[in-house]
Amino acid sequence: MSAKHDLFGTHSDWLFHTLDNSKASLPETKTFLPDGTRISRKAVGVLDIVPPAGRGNPNSEAIIVSAGVHGNETAPVEVLNELVSELINGEWELACPILLILGNPPAMVAGERFTEVNLNRLFNGAHGRSEYDGLAEAARAQLLEEACRQFAMANPQALYHYDLHTAIRPSHRERFALYPFVAGRQVPVRQCDFLLEAEVETLLLQHKAGTTFSSFSASLLKAESFTVELGKVRPFGQNDPGRFSGIRDALRRRLRGQPAPSPQPPFDQLTVFEVVHEILNTGKNFRFHIPDDVANFTEYQPGTVIWEDDETSYRVGHSPEAIVFPNPEVPVGQRVGLMIRPKTGSKLGSDEKGVR
């Protein structure tokens, strides 16, 4: 019996198996590829894959890649599914341990961002709050955190996590990454080069720890983690594979343990932004003065009123600021958007252990 059948039964691939079993609680199953690579399906949509003992790991790393944390963000899911199929079909050999995650299968089936609550606000232990008791997405966040913890404990080498997304709204910068805040940490140059290899030209440095998946792995697992936005939300089957070749090829190269290429034009310069203000829904007659259809990275001039309520307001400061993730339709206390501006006067890291 083949490894594919052991893992996915009669389904043609990992994605179809995940969608067809989206709400199932399946036992862990394990199988081996002909070259000795071990694949464990830890849960629906979660694969722990380890190369055979004795095979070199040239980059001395272990990698977590997640997609589909928001169910309607389908292109990264298709990228991961393609890489899994290539590996199972023997098209290339794995060099490093990997944990591959399809985050929210029920929402993927529904074609919705989430079914009950935003999964990407439930990490770093947020799933344990009383308002989320009994919700399926809270249980999924807890399961994914535990899978990542077990993977990190089993693989003490350098740990990396790439949480892949596509955006609801258009963006003046189509592909960009967010670097979770960890006090005293600086972005390694090698990771900047990897983003450029993946055709991601913009990096946003976050200003505080959050409840996103990448913030969890950065804060609690000490991983070098990124949330990576790769384009626009589209339904399954309607994505242009060519627009995602950068991340697919860069991940494949990393998983094979091949050396990193030098950055090449036009993807040879990373533009870095920093957060200057987090917009929260205060609930006090909160009024958001940004149009519903505004694109990410839309710039506003000094003095522009962005939001106000009965007690205070926020105006753009002494230099232009751009907005990302504007969404006023969030509960009181949650993030409505971020105001950002280009980072100046500070250099990114010079090696894997630089300190900002």
Rosetta silent file (secondary structure, phi, psi, omega in degrees, C-alpha in Angstrom):
SEQUENCE: MSAKHDLFGTHSDWLFHTLDNSKASLPETKTFLPDGTRISRKAVGVLDIVPPAGRGNPNSEAIIVSAGVHGNETAPVEVLNELVSELINGEWELACPILLILGNPPAMVAGERFTEVNLNRLFNGAHGRSEYDGLAEAARAQLLEEACRQFAMANPQALYHYDLHTAIRPSHRERFALYPFVAGRQVPVRQCDFLLEAEVETLLLQHKAGTTFSSFSASLLKAESFTVELGKVRPFGQNDPGRFSGIRDALRRRLRGQPAPSPQPPFDQLTVFEVVHEILNTGKNFRFHIPDDVANFTEYQPGTVIWEDDETSYRVGHSPEAIVFPNPEVPVGQRVGLMIRPKTGSKLGSDEKGVR
SCORE:     score description
SCORE:     0.000 S_00000001
   1 L     0.000  141.773 -173.957    0.000    0.000    0.000 S_00000001
   2 L   -81.291  159.645  176.661    1.352    3.463   -0.873 S_00000001
   3 H   -60.868  -38.646  179.941    2.226    6.264    1.558 S_00000001
   4 H   -61.460  -42.315  178.703   -0.434    8.427   -0.067 S_00000001
   5 H   -66.721  -39.750  178.242   -3.101    5.795    0.614 S_00000001
   6 H   -57.993  -39.495 -174.598   -1.878    5.374    4.200 S_00000001
   7 H   -86.235  -41.380 -167.911   -2.273    9.115    4.803 S_00000001
   8 H  -121.730    4.969  178.531   -5.220   10.126    2.633 S_00000001
   9 L    59.527 -129.625 -177.670   -7.084    6.908    1.835 S_00000001
  10 L   -86.706   -0.785  179.817   -8.918    7.153   -1.479 S_00000001
  11 L   -73.582  148.617 -174.102   -8.541   10.934   -1.666 S_00000001
  12 L   -72.100  -25.745 -178.903   -6.311   12.247   -4.430 S_00000001
  13 L  -162.502 -179.222 -177.539   -4.193   14.453   -2.187 S_00000001
  14 H   -60.458  -43.640 -176.840   -3.777   16.115    1.221 S_00000001
  15 H   -62.728  -48.786 -178.915   -6.123   19.007    0.443 S_00000001
  16 H   -63.629  -37.348  176.766   -9.063   16.844   -0.636 S_00000001
  17 H   -62.667  -43.039 -178.965   -8.563   14.608    2.409 S_00000001
  18 H   -64.958  -45.174 -179.447   -8.535   17.658    4.690 S_00000001
  19 H   -65.018  -39.318 -176.727  -11.659   19.188    3.166 S_00000001
  20 H   -73.621  -20.162 -179.738  -13.579   15.906    3.257 S_00000001
  21 L  -117.839   29.757 -168.313  -12.669   15.354    6.917 S_00000001
  22 L   -57.076  -33.494 -178.127  -12.808   18.996    7.995 S_00000001
  23 L  -108.655    8.916 -177.214  -14.782   18.373   11.192 S_00000001
  24 L   -83.646  153.400  171.767  -13.530   14.856   11.907 S_00000001
  25 L  -110.798   96.260 -174.412  -11.319   13.812   14.790 S_00000001
  26 L   -97.741  146.342  176.698   -9.017   11.253   13.186 S_00000001
  27 L   -69.112  155.339  176.113   -6.374    9.210   14.980 S_00000001
  28 L   -64.438  140.119  175.301   -2.734    9.906   14.258 S_00000001
  29 E  -133.753  151.045 -174.746   -1.324    7.778   11.468 S_00000001
  30 E  -134.640  143.177  177.095    2.257    7.279   10.339 S_00000001
  31 E  -149.341  173.351 -178.592    3.870    6.022    7.166 S_00000001
  32 E  -128.541  143.012  169.719    7.216    6.065    5.357 S_00000001
  33 L   -79.872  162.609 -179.239    8.288    7.082    1.883 S_00000001
  34 L   -55.164  -28.528 -178.704   10.557    4.672   -0.021 S_00000001
  35 L   -85.678    2.600  178.482   13.630    6.747    0.941 S_00000001
  36 L    98.259   -4.564  176.210   12.848    6.425    4.668 S_00000001
  37 L   -62.858  130.820 -179.109   11.202    9.813    5.176 S_00000001
  38 E   -97.819  130.579  176.094    8.584    9.513    7.926 S_00000001
  39 E  -120.023  121.741  176.560    5.241   11.281    7.518 S_00000001
  40 E  -113.549  123.432  170.545    2.869   11.505   10.473 S_00000001
  41 E   -86.981  100.771 -173.831   -0.637   12.877   10.053 S_00000001
  42 E   -73.513  -32.961  178.829   -0.986   14.292   13.557 S_00000001
  43 E  -163.216  175.975  176.758   -4.547   15.535   12.977 S_00000001
  44 L   -58.480  124.780  178.079   -6.708   16.615   10.061 S_00000001
  45 L    77.718   13.380 -178.704   -4.619   19.081    8.066 S_00000001
  46 E  -130.872  115.100  179.963   -1.437   18.608   10.134 S_00000001
  47 E  -118.782  125.862  174.741    1.596   16.719    8.750 S_00000001
  48 E  -106.450  116.028 -171.863    4.837   16.166   10.678 S_00000001
  49 E  -124.147  127.615 -174.939    7.527   15.069    8.201 S_00000001
  50 E  -129.109  128.837  177.705   11.044   13.972    9.151 S_00000001
  51 L   -66.146  163.087 -179.961   13.859   12.915    6.799 S_00000001
  52 L   -64.652  149.602  177.762   15.566    9.558    7.360 S_00000001
  53 L   -58.491  137.606  178.545   18.257    9.344   10.044 S_00000001
  54 L    97.457  -18.525  177.402   21.674   10.067    8.643 S_00000001
  55 L   -76.687  137.044 -178.345   20.571   12.410    5.890 S_00000001
  56 L   -67.286  148.502  174.899   22.296   15.780    6.113 S_00000001
  57 L  -119.605   79.873 -168.751   20.443   18.941    7.108 S_00000001
  58 L   -55.818  -31.990 -178.350   22.739   21.497    5.430 S_00000001
  59 L   -95.170    2.590  175.723   20.924   24.543    6.777 S_00000001
  60 L    48.970   58.032 -173.883   20.580   23.053   10.296 S_00000001
  61 E  -144.346  161.120  169.046   16.926   24.013   10.613 S_00000001
  62 E  -128.489  141.717 -168.412   13.404   22.845   11.295 S_00000001
  63 E  -130.874  131.670  169.523   10.522   24.614    9.586 S_00000001
  64 E  -105.710  129.083  173.718    6.820   25.125   10.315 S_00000001
  65 E  -127.261  125.651  179.913    4.701   26.320    7.388 S_00000001
  66 E  -122.932  151.743  176.558    1.021   27.089    7.910 S_00000001
  67 E  -152.453  163.400  177.355   -1.734   28.224    5.556 S_00000001
  68 L    71.703   17.861  171.895   -5.508   28.436    5.658 S_00000001
  69 L   -60.299  -33.455  165.358   -5.690   29.912    9.154 S_00000001
  70 L  -104.649  123.463 -166.802   -8.313   32.011    7.413 S_00000001
  71 L   -65.832  -23.264 -178.664  -10.403   29.598    5.390 S_00000001
  72 L   -91.679    4.325 -179.421  -10.964   31.773    2.321 S_00000001
  73 L   -96.949   83.708 -161.694   -7.240   32.418    1.768 S_00000001
  74 H   -89.091  -28.875 -173.660   -6.772   29.544   -0.623 S_00000001
  75 H   -58.912  -46.779  177.799   -3.652   30.184   -2.716 S_00000001
  76 H   -62.785  -32.168  175.628   -1.125   29.361    0.045 S_00000001
  77 H   -61.201  -44.630  179.458   -3.118   26.198    0.825 S_00000001
  78 H   -64.977  -35.737  177.000   -2.728   25.130   -2.811 S_00000001
  79 H   -62.349  -49.038  179.858    1.022   25.879   -2.653 S_00000001
  80 H   -63.491  -41.570  179.357    1.504   23.637    0.399 S_00000001
  81 H   -60.382  -40.481  179.014   -0.642   20.891   -1.106 S_00000001
  82 H   -63.850  -42.094  179.717    1.469   20.955   -4.271 S_00000001
  83 H   -65.234  -39.456  177.613    4.717   20.649   -2.300 S_00000001
  84 H   -63.238  -43.901  179.560    3.335   17.694   -0.305 S_00000001
  85 H   -62.277  -42.206  177.967    2.286   15.930   -3.514 S_00000001
  86 H   -59.659  -45.118 -178.443    5.730   16.483   -5.049 S_00000001
  87 H   -63.587  -47.152 -178.557    7.430   15.043   -1.967 S_00000001
  88 H   -64.478  -32.566  179.831    5.155   11.986   -1.780 S_00000001
  89 L   -81.065    0.873  176.018    5.636   11.382   -5.511 S_00000001
  90 L    77.547   21.924 -178.081    9.414   11.296   -5.051 S_00000001
  91 L   -76.349  -20.558  174.115   10.147   14.414   -7.114 S_00000001
  92 L  -159.049  164.544 -177.664   12.652   15.648   -4.505 S_00000001
  93 L  -105.915  141.459 -179.940   14.107   14.624   -1.143 S_00000001
  94 L   -82.148  136.367 -178.828   13.467   16.359    2.160 S_00000001
  95 L  -106.069  -22.466 -174.120   16.499   17.644    4.060 S_00000001
  96 L  -134.478  155.486  175.744   15.004   19.080    7.257 S_00000001
  97 L   -63.988  140.181  179.332   12.125   18.299    9.631 S_00000001
  98 E  -137.187  147.159  171.888    8.933   20.153    8.685 S_00000001
  99 E  -120.810  116.362 -177.787    5.498   20.670   10.207 S_00000001
 100 E  -110.177  132.212 -170.089    2.886   21.586    7.590 S_00000001
 101 E  -132.259  127.802  165.239   -0.476   22.950    8.739 S_00000001
 102 E  -101.737  109.165 -159.921   -3.788   23.724    7.057 S_00000001
 103 L   -68.924  -48.517 -169.553   -5.200   25.868    9.814 S_00000001
 104 L  -130.528   75.046 -175.599   -8.989   26.043    9.636 S_00000001
 105 H   -55.838  -43.259  179.163  -10.492   23.212    7.554 S_00000001
 106 H   -60.322  -38.122  177.504  -14.190   23.924    8.330 S_00000001
 107 H   -70.117  -31.384  175.390  -13.762   27.535    7.205 S_00000001
 108 H   -63.325  -42.597  178.259  -11.937   26.308    4.090 S_00000001
 109 H   -63.673  -41.428 -178.326  -14.966   24.162    3.225 S_00000001
 110 H   -74.719  -16.203 -175.656  -17.318   27.096    3.855 S_00000001
 111 L    69.556   27.224 -177.279  -15.148   29.468    1.823 S_00000001
 112 L  -118.213  160.066  178.791  -15.241   31.894    4.744 S_00000001
 113 L   -60.718  -42.296  175.740  -12.581   33.675    6.790 S_00000001
 114 L  -156.799  170.123  179.874  -13.780   31.803    9.901 S_00000001
 115 L   -99.051  -39.478 -179.609  -16.881   29.979   11.118 S_00000001
 116 L  -125.453  -42.314 -176.938  -17.353   31.433   14.618 S_00000001
 117 L  -152.615  150.093 -176.530  -14.360   33.562   15.569 S_00000001
 118 L   -61.281  109.419 -178.591  -11.120   34.698   13.922 S_00000001
 119 H   -58.004  -33.999 -176.684   -8.660   31.833   14.483 S_00000001
 120 H   -80.487   15.752  168.729   -5.695   34.168   14.073 S_00000001
 121 H  -118.644   14.787 -172.088   -6.701   36.035   17.237 S_00000001
 122 L  -115.788    7.536 -177.438   -6.749   32.897   19.404 S_00000001
 123 L   -93.775 -176.461 -173.742   -3.071   32.028   19.816 S_00000001
 124 L    57.281   33.869  176.790   -0.617   32.786   22.624 S_00000001
 125 L    83.596   -2.032 -178.524   -3.178   31.206   24.939 S_00000001
 126 H   -61.651  -24.728  179.549   -6.054   33.526   23.924 S_00000001
 127 H   -60.949  -17.668 -178.781   -8.121   30.420   23.102 S_00000001
 128 H   -85.095   -3.209  179.805   -8.481   29.858   26.854 S_00000001
 129 L   -66.906  148.533 -172.252  -10.522   33.017   27.476 S_00000001
 130 H   -61.318  -32.070 -177.759  -14.027   32.426   28.780 S_00000001
 131 H   -68.355  -12.348 -179.948  -15.734   34.078   25.799 S_00000001
 132 H  -105.002    7.547 -179.251  -14.343   31.331   23.559 S_00000001
 133 L   -55.361  128.242  174.697  -15.482   28.367   25.667 S_00000001
 134 L    81.750   -1.288 -179.162  -16.811   25.577   23.475 S_00000001
 135 L   -83.586  138.503 -176.825  -15.932   27.202   20.153 S_00000001
 136 H   -62.900  -38.235 -178.962  -14.381   24.942   17.522 S_00000001
 137 H   -66.937  -32.387  176.242  -11.797   27.540   16.483 S_00000001
 138 H   -65.609  -42.433  177.321  -10.578   27.846   20.086 S_00000001
 139 H   -64.077  -38.326  179.033  -10.076   24.084   20.258 S_00000001
 140 H   -65.643  -41.867  177.854   -8.248   24.182   16.913 S_00000001
 141 H   -60.001  -42.517  178.896   -5.902   26.930   18.143 S_00000001
 142 H   -63.844  -42.695  178.601   -5.066   24.857   21.199 S_00000001
 143 H   -61.911  -43.719 -178.161   -4.436   21.773   19.040 S_00000001
 144 H   -68.431  -38.496  175.897   -2.158   23.700   16.668 S_00000001
 145 H   -59.598  -44.665 -178.353   -0.190   25.248   19.535 S_00000001
 146 H   -66.682  -39.535  176.852    0.412   21.796   21.013 S_00000001
 147 H   -60.695  -40.262  179.334    1.472   20.341   17.650 S_00000001
 148 H   -68.756  -40.143  177.613    4.002   23.163   17.277 S_00000001
 149 H   -60.759  -46.574 -179.677    5.301   22.692   20.824 S_00000001
 150 H   -62.403  -40.527  178.658    5.833   18.981   20.253 S_00000001
 151 H   -63.638  -43.494  179.987    7.569   19.675   16.943 S_00000001
 152 H   -64.673  -40.557  179.434    9.872   22.244   18.546 S_00000001
 153 H   -65.983  -36.144 -178.117   10.769   19.893   21.404 S_00000001
 154 H   -77.903  -16.199 -174.425   11.545   17.049   18.983 S_00000001
 155 L  -132.619   86.404 -172.978   13.697   19.270   16.758 S_00000001
 156 L   -75.486   -1.648  177.420   16.086   21.439   18.795 S_00000001
 157 L   -68.860  175.909 -179.825   17.788   22.939   15.750 S_00000001
 158 E   -53.305  132.544 -173.397   17.018   26.510   14.616 S_00000001
 159 E  -111.404  136.663  179.062   13.241   26.867   14.221 S_00000001
 160 E  -131.181  147.099  178.601   11.400   28.909   11.588 S_00000001
 161 E  -138.684  125.708  176.075    7.692   29.521   11.037 S_00000001
 162 E  -119.372  112.691  178.562    6.046   31.016    7.960 S_00000001
 163 E  -100.559  110.346 -168.857    2.296   31.609    8.296 S_00000001
 164 E   -94.932  133.426 -177.294    1.029   32.190    4.756 S_00000001
 165 E  -137.232  167.748  161.523   -1.986   34.380    3.981 S_00000001
 166 E  -129.439  155.926 -170.067   -3.710   36.345    1.239 S_00000001
 167 E   -94.363  149.886  177.316   -5.479   39.638    1.895 S_00000001
 168 L   -66.901  -40.825 -171.940   -9.193   40.471    1.798 S_00000001
 169 L  -110.662  164.838  176.500   -8.602   43.856    0.198 S_00000001
 170 L   -65.924  165.528 -177.677   -6.295   45.176   -2.534 S_00000001
 171 E  -144.778  139.231  174.523   -2.849   46.444   -1.600 S_00000001
 172 L   -70.119  -16.991  173.172   -0.432   48.960   -3.060 S_00000001
 173 L  -124.259  104.624 -167.903    2.226   46.438   -2.060 S_00000001
 174 L   -63.079  -41.892 -177.830    0.983   43.042   -3.197 S_00000001
 175 L  -119.747  127.508  178.190    3.295   40.875   -1.106 S_00000001
 176 E  -151.457  157.629 -178.792    4.470   41.805    2.364 S_00000001
 177 E  -122.220  152.246  175.411    5.525   40.117    5.582 S_00000001
 178 E  -116.666  132.201 -179.310    4.978   40.950    9.237 S_00000001
 179 E  -104.787  112.402 -176.853    7.693   40.269   11.817 S_00000001
 180 L   -60.248  147.314  179.881    6.213   39.608   15.280 S_00000001
 181 L   -76.645  127.584  167.591    7.538   41.711   18.134 S_00000001
 182 L  -136.978  123.908 -174.847    9.925   40.041   20.569 S_00000001
 183 L   -54.537  130.511  176.102   11.884   42.390   22.831 S_00000001
 184 L    80.384    4.429 -177.116   15.531   42.667   21.811 S_00000001
 185 L   -99.718  142.891  178.555   15.158   40.681   18.599 S_00000001
 186 L  -121.258  147.390 -179.391   16.367   41.829   15.201 S_00000001
 187 L   -69.206  121.761  177.658   15.413   40.489   11.781 S_00000001
 188 L   -66.496  141.007  179.137   18.214   38.229   10.508 S_00000001
 189 H   -58.468  -38.684 -179.737   19.625   39.209    7.139 S_00000001
 190 H   -61.339  -31.924  177.669   19.254   35.623    5.903 S_00000001
 191 H   -75.393  -34.960  173.204   15.522   35.857    6.562 S_00000001
 192 H   -61.016  -42.277  179.020   15.309   39.149    4.686 S_00000001
 193 H   -64.764  -36.531  177.996   17.021   37.428    1.768 S_00000001
 194 H   -64.469  -41.371  178.043   14.531   34.539    1.971 S_00000001
 195 H   -60.569  -43.817  178.191   11.621   36.973    1.758 S_00000001
 196 H   -63.712  -39.022  176.465   13.146   38.559   -1.345 S_00000001
 197 H   -59.123  -35.416  179.078   13.687   35.086   -2.821 S_00000001
 198 L   -82.901    8.035  179.105    9.949   34.525   -2.275 S_00000001
 199 L    65.867   32.003  174.154    9.296   37.810   -4.139 S_00000001
 200 L  -103.985  114.187 -170.389    8.186   39.548   -0.938 S_00000001
 201 L  -104.733   -2.945 -174.565    9.595   43.073   -1.062 S_00000001
 202 E  -129.971  136.488  179.645    8.032   44.701    2.010 S_00000001
 203 E  -127.875  131.529  178.126    8.514   43.947    5.718 S_00000001
 204 E  -112.804  120.439  178.690    6.447   45.379    8.571 S_00000001
 205 E   -86.700  119.424 -178.935    7.978   45.307   12.058 S_00000001
 206 L   -80.142  158.315 -167.437    5.266   44.825   14.646 S_00000001
 207 L  -106.446   -9.244  177.528    5.331   46.842   17.855 S_00000001
 208 L  -158.486  158.758  177.665    3.988   44.464   20.490 S_00000001
 209 L   -65.355  146.355 -177.301    3.301   40.780   21.065 S_00000001
 210 L  -131.411 -164.727 -178.149   -0.070   39.641   19.783 S_00000001
 211 L  -112.635   22.119  176.084   -2.412   36.670   19.571 S_00000001
 212 L   -81.945  165.703  179.719   -1.574   35.655   15.999 S_00000001
 213 H   -61.429  -45.286 -177.550   -0.104   32.277   15.080 S_00000001
 214 H   -69.371  -31.039  176.587    3.280   33.766   14.162 S_00000001
 215 H   -67.940  -37.687  175.172    3.402   35.787   17.382 S_00000001
 216 H   -58.624  -51.162 -175.680    2.828   32.581   19.370 S_00000001
 217 H   -68.658  -32.530  177.412    5.694   30.727   17.690 S_00000001
 218 H   -70.386  -44.854 -174.251    8.012   33.735   17.966 S_00000001
 219 H   -76.370  -46.563 -171.492    7.235   34.465   21.625 S_00000001
 220 H   -97.888  -27.103 -179.817    6.847   31.000   23.122 S_00000001
 221 L  -105.238   -2.854  179.401    8.841   28.741   20.801 S_00000001
 222 L    60.371   29.988  177.761   11.616   31.280   20.025 S_00000001
 223 L   -81.440  152.439  164.785   11.125   30.692   16.304 S_00000001
 224 E   -80.573  107.914 -168.844   12.056   33.174   13.629 S_00000001
 225 E  -121.654  149.225  177.519    8.480   33.723   12.506 S_00000001
 226 E  -144.169  138.890  161.200    6.710   35.727    9.846 S_00000001
 227 E   -89.682  126.246 -174.343    3.144   36.283    8.741 S_00000001
 228 E  -119.121  117.129  177.785    3.441   36.452    4.953 S_00000001
 229 E   -95.174  126.229 -167.185    0.750   38.121    2.828 S_00000001
 230 E  -118.316   10.232 -179.830    0.963   36.886   -0.761 S_00000001
 231 E   141.792 -147.418 -170.428   -1.786   38.603   -2.727 S_00000001
 232 E  -106.708  144.464  175.704   -5.562   38.664   -2.969 S_00000001
 233 L   -62.493  130.683  172.528   -8.197   36.274   -1.617 S_00000001
 234 L  -146.582  155.762  179.281   -9.756   34.048   -4.280 S_00000001
 235 L   -66.903  160.924  174.998  -11.747   30.778   -4.164 S_00000001
 236 L   -52.690  137.245  177.195  -10.076   27.399   -4.661 S_00000001
 237 L    85.820   -6.611 -178.429   -9.213   26.823   -8.300 S_00000001
 238 L  -110.959   10.164  178.376   -9.256   30.505   -9.230 S_00000001
 239 L   -88.022  144.607  175.048   -5.689   31.392   -8.221 S_00000001
 240 L   -87.051  107.924 -176.458   -3.007   32.075  -10.823 S_00000001
 241 H   -55.921  -30.810 -178.948   -0.163   29.665   -9.872 S_00000001
 242 H   -62.987  -27.680 -179.223    2.364   31.944  -11.547 S_00000001
 243 H   -76.710   -9.523 -178.540    1.707   34.688   -9.013 S_00000001
 244 H  -119.875   15.184 -179.239    2.776   32.350   -6.210 S_00000001
 245 H   -66.639  -30.491 -178.784    5.832   30.775   -7.829 S_00000001
 246 H   -61.536  -52.846 -179.276    8.175   32.858   -5.660 S_00000001
 247 H   -68.535  -37.513  179.969    7.042   31.432   -2.330 S_00000001
 248 H   -62.582  -46.959 -178.104    6.609   27.924   -3.786 S_00000001
 249 H   -69.667  -38.134 -179.731   10.133   27.835   -5.239 S_00000001
 250 H   -66.672  -42.180  177.309   11.725   29.427   -2.171 S_00000001
 251 H   -65.198  -43.924  179.510   10.065   26.943    0.190 S_00000001
 252 H   -58.500  -42.881  178.822   10.985   23.994   -2.018 S_00000001
 253 H   -61.522  -44.017  179.035   14.604   25.128   -2.037 S_00000001
 254 H   -63.674  -44.294 -176.833   14.611   25.423    1.776 S_00000001
 255 H   -66.207  -27.998  177.161   12.959   22.035    2.285 S_00000001
 256 L   -83.140   -7.518  178.936   15.556   20.409    0.022 S_00000001
 257 L    75.140   22.185 -179.778   18.378   21.992    2.023 S_00000001
 258 L   -80.710  155.811 -179.276   19.845   23.792   -0.944 S_00000001
 259 L   -67.071  152.481 -179.326   21.993   26.916   -0.488 S_00000001
 260 L   -76.651  137.083  174.253   20.314   30.297   -0.660 S_00000001
 261 L   -75.894  158.042  173.085   20.756   32.303   -3.850 S_00000001
 262 L   -73.104  143.543  177.667   21.955   35.898   -3.718 S_00000001
 263 L   -56.798  136.042 -177.410   19.137   38.455   -4.075 S_00000001
 264 E  -126.189  144.088  175.828   18.650   39.356   -7.716 S_00000001
 265 L   -57.380  146.740    3.595   16.797   42.255   -9.371 S_00000001
 266 L   -85.668    1.713 -177.095   13.996   43.097   -9.328 S_00000001
 267 E  -103.973   71.218 -177.161   13.713   41.425   -5.897 S_00000001
 268 L  -132.081    6.635 -178.319   16.897   42.704   -4.282 S_00000001
 269 L  -140.189  122.217 -178.871   15.714   45.485   -1.958 S_00000001
 270 L   -98.484  124.444  175.045   13.479   45.093    1.090 S_00000001
 271 E   -92.079  128.437 -173.357   11.409   48.100    2.170 S_00000001
 272 E  -113.607  130.793  175.726   10.856   48.115    5.932 S_00000001
 273 E  -116.058  158.454  173.606    7.959   49.763    7.787 S_00000001
 274 E  -129.962  152.161  179.139    7.244   50.118   11.494 S_00000001
 275 E   -77.060  132.646  175.102    3.964   50.523   13.371 S_00000001
 276 E  -112.195  -16.364  179.554    3.360   54.000   14.791 S_00000001
 277 E  -162.294  133.676  173.297   -0.229   53.515   15.992 S_00000001
 278 E  -102.100  123.986  179.980   -2.648   50.634   16.558 S_00000001
 279 E   -89.349  122.535  178.065   -6.290   51.530   15.946 S_00000001
 280 E  -116.994  145.158  173.173   -8.675   49.820   18.380 S_00000001
 281 L   -73.090  104.106 -176.143  -12.451   49.882   18.432 S_00000001
 282 L   -76.968  -20.722 -179.698  -12.973   51.815   21.674 S_00000001
 283 L    80.589   -5.878 -177.414  -16.748   51.348   21.630 S_00000001
 284 L   -94.803   66.941 -171.565  -17.315   54.978   22.721 S_00000001
 285 L    54.015   46.898 -178.027  -19.189   55.989   19.551 S_00000001
 286 L   -60.659  130.732 -179.313  -16.067   54.965   17.671 S_00000001
 287 E  -127.849  123.338 -175.422  -15.904   56.594   14.241 S_00000001
 288 E  -108.194  120.968 -171.527  -13.455   55.394   11.583 S_00000001
 289 L  -100.144   33.469  178.698  -12.771   57.890    8.810 S_00000001
 290 L  -114.172  131.624 -179.646  -11.252   55.512    6.265 S_00000001
 291 L   -59.373  149.774 -178.178  -13.341   54.353    3.253 S_00000001
 292 L   -62.175  -28.605 -174.502  -14.430   50.720    3.251 S_00000001
 293 L   -99.809   15.238 -176.712  -12.668   50.021   -0.052 S_00000001
 294 L   -68.204  143.069 -179.837   -9.278   51.558    0.773 S_00000001
 295 L   -83.597  149.644  170.349   -6.224   49.496   -0.213 S_00000001
 296 E   -55.690  144.637  179.780   -3.510   48.392    2.202 S_00000001
 297 L    70.493   19.103  169.402   -0.555   50.819    2.271 S_00000001
 298 E   -69.184  133.999 -173.721   -2.726   53.792    1.288 S_00000001
 299 E   -99.112  142.805  177.661   -0.878   56.878    2.522 S_00000001
 300 E  -124.488  143.608 -173.948   -2.365   59.787    4.491 S_00000001
 301 L   -83.296  158.352  178.848   -0.851   63.224    4.956 S_00000001
 302 L   -51.538  137.797  179.048    0.052   64.897    8.281 S_00000001
 303 L    91.505  -11.788  179.681   -2.972   66.162   10.165 S_00000001
 304 L   -65.534  129.461  176.111   -5.473   63.721    8.609 S_00000001
 305 E   -79.519  120.130 -178.374   -8.015   62.504   11.183 S_00000001
 306 E   -92.094  -44.261  178.353   -8.050   58.686   11.035 S_00000001
 307 E  -153.667  162.372  175.120  -10.503   57.923   13.842 S_00000001
 308 E  -156.355  162.725  171.653  -12.245   59.534   16.781 S_00000001
 309 L  -141.484 -162.854 -175.042  -14.673   58.764   19.578 S_00000001
 310 L   -70.987  -13.526 -173.781  -16.428   60.747   22.299 S_00000001
 311 L  -119.187  -25.446 -173.315  -13.174   61.306   24.198 S_00000001
 312 L  -154.318  178.344  177.348  -10.229   61.381   21.809 S_00000001
 313 E  -154.257  167.277  175.894   -9.057   61.181   18.203 S_00000001
 314 E  -127.321  126.850  174.770   -6.015   60.209   16.166 S_00000001
 315 E  -115.193  147.385  174.293   -4.380   62.412   13.540 S_00000001
 316 L   -59.655  139.202 -175.093   -1.451   61.522   11.309 S_00000001
 317 L   -76.215 -145.792 -170.268    1.745   62.886   12.833 S_00000001
 318 L   -74.455  -14.873  178.640    4.570   65.002   11.442 S_00000001
 319 L  -135.699  159.876 -177.139    5.178   62.817    8.378 S_00000001
 320 L   -56.119  147.021  176.852    2.886   60.757    6.105 S_00000001
 321 E  -130.454  147.569  177.535    1.568   57.461    7.458 S_00000001
 322 E  -108.729  160.148  179.212    0.016   54.510    5.641 S_00000001
 323 E  -113.617  141.974  172.025   -2.741   52.171    6.817 S_00000001
 324 E  -131.888  150.286  177.855   -2.801   48.364    6.714 S_00000001
 325 L    57.379   39.389  177.514   -5.560   45.885    7.624 S_00000001
 326 L   -67.184  126.432 -179.451   -8.361   48.489    7.938 S_00000001
 327 L  -160.112   93.763 -178.350  -11.503   46.728    9.140 S_00000001
 328 L   -73.466  -12.263 -176.408  -13.994   48.621   11.322 S_00000001
 329 L   -86.573   57.671  177.670  -16.305   45.587   11.559 S_00000001
 330 L  -125.432  157.439  179.369  -14.574   44.104   14.589 S_00000001
 331 L   -63.306  159.924  175.898  -15.753   43.724   18.194 S_00000001
 332 L   -56.069  133.871  179.894  -15.024   46.405   20.782 S_00000001
 333 L    94.730  -15.556 -178.997  -11.416   46.166   21.924 S_00000001
 334 L   -94.040  166.017 -173.172  -10.123   44.497   18.768 S_00000001
 335 E   -73.068  129.065  176.096   -7.807   45.958   16.140 S_00000001
 336 E   -94.444  -24.655  179.733   -9.370   48.101   13.426 S_00000001
 337 E   170.383  175.576  177.698   -6.080   48.727   11.611 S_00000001
 338 E  -126.351  137.228  171.240   -2.446   49.764   11.894 S_00000001
 339 E   -99.336  131.381 -172.711   -0.825   53.065   10.986 S_00000001
 340 E  -134.761  162.373  170.283    2.718   52.602    9.713 S_00000001
 341 E  -150.140  160.680 -178.663    5.605   54.549    8.182 S_00000001
 342 E   -59.423  139.447  178.509    8.973   53.642    6.643 S_00000001
 343 L   -82.140  129.189 -179.657   11.635   52.739    9.162 S_00000001
 344 L  -129.250  156.167  172.071   14.648   55.043    8.970 S_00000001
 345 L    75.572   11.309  178.751   17.945   55.421   10.778 S_00000001
 346 L  -144.230  135.912 -175.973   18.259   51.799   11.877 S_00000001
 347 L   -94.267  146.026  173.148   19.832   48.869   10.153 S_00000001
 348 L   -74.390  173.940 -171.680   18.469   45.342   10.038 S_00000001
 349 L   -61.417  156.116  178.909   20.498   42.473   11.416 S_00000001
 350 L  -101.569  -13.169  178.969   23.895   41.445   10.135 S_00000001
 351 L  -156.026 -175.140 -175.354   23.580   37.783   11.102 S_00000001
 352 L   -70.496  -11.311 -176.991   21.176   35.229   12.556 S_00000001
 353 L  -124.870   27.036  178.235   21.716   36.493   16.125 S_00000001
 354 L   -65.527  157.914  179.373   21.704   40.275   15.672 S_00000001
 355 L  -125.323  127.804 -179.085   19.995   42.441   18.292 S_00000001
 356 L   -82.404    0.000    0.000   17.936   45.480   17.427 S_00000001
